[in-house]
Amino acid sequence: MRIGILSDTHDYLEMVDAAVGQLNRERVDLVLHAGDYISPFVIPRLANLRSP
């Protein structure tokens, strides 16, 4: 099982997009966000993850 871990994404939308792209390329089975996503604008971008 491949697990991706994110944290402190805040409102760094370009970095969130890059992380989501990398996690999708790596085909992780599970993504955990350890907190501090702060901005509601981040949530739709995280919805682009292909794993639960």
C-alpha positions as CSV (number, residue, x, y, z in Angstrom):
1,M,0.0,0.0,0.0
2,R,1.3,3.4,-1.0
3,I,0.4,6.3,1.4
4,G,0.7,10.0,0.6
5,I,0.9,12.5,3.5
6,L,0.2,16.3,3.2
7,S,0.2,19.0,5.8
8,D,0.3,22.8,6.1
9,T,-1.1,23.4,2.6
10,H,-2.6,26.7,3.8
11,D,-3.5,28.7,0.7
12,Y,-0.5,27.8,-1.5
13,L,-2.6,26.8,-4.4
14,E,0.3,26.2,-6.8
15,M,2.0,23.9,-4.4
16,V,-1.3,22.0,-3.7
17,D,-1.7,21.5,-7.4
18,A,1.9,20.2,-7.7
19,A,1.4,17.9,-4.7
20,V,-1.9,16.5,-6.1
21,G,-0.2,15.9,-9.4
22,Q,2.7,14.1,-7.8
23,L,0.4,11.9,-5.6
24,N,-1.7,11.0,-8.7
25,R,1.4,10.1,-10.7
26,E,2.7,8.0,-7.8
27,R,-0.7,6.2,-7.7
28,V,-1.0,6.3,-3.9
29,D,-3.7,4.2,-2.4
30,L,-4.4,6.6,0.5
31,V,-3.8,10.3,1.2
32,L,-3.7,11.7,4.7
33,H,-3.8,15.4,5.3
34,A,-2.3,16.2,8.7
35,G,-4.0,19.6,9.1
36,D,-3.7,23.3,8.4
37,Y,-5.4,23.5,5.0
38,I,-6.9,26.8,6.2
39,S,-8.3,28.3,2.9
40,P,-11.5,26.8,1.6
41,F,-10.0,27.3,-1.9
42,V,-7.8,24.3,-1.2
43,I,-10.6,21.8,-0.8
44,P,-11.7,21.6,-4.5
45,R,-8.1,21.2,-5.6
46,L,-7.7,18.3,-3.1
47,A,-10.8,16.8,-4.6
48,N,-8.7,16.1,-7.8
49,L,-6.9,13.3,-5.9
50,R,-7.5,9.9,-7.4
51,S,-7.2,8.1,-4.2
52,P,-9.4,8.1,-1.0
